[in-house]
């Protein structure tokens, strides 16, 4: 059946929906790695292992140090359903002048 289904559906439907109707796809992110807080006044750089994505990032501000520290958690992306899902590597490439503070 073409998607989206035209109204009304052509008769007869060329490929009927299987019975029972398949469940909709589901997505989840399984925990895989957690990384503790980086130090204040330190650079922060982190990459998740191949096959995982960033699941969460947290930051904590210290008003006396006038700085923020970070921690991340990576996870494995799980997909259940029809078709496929693929990850695309980031395309940022490099820092902009704004991000470098120049």
Secondary structure, DSSP 8 states (H G I E B T S, - for coil): --SS--SS--SS-SS---SS-----EEEEEEEEEE----TTS-------TT-EEEEEEEEEETTTTEEEEEEEEEEEEEESSS----------S--HHHHT-
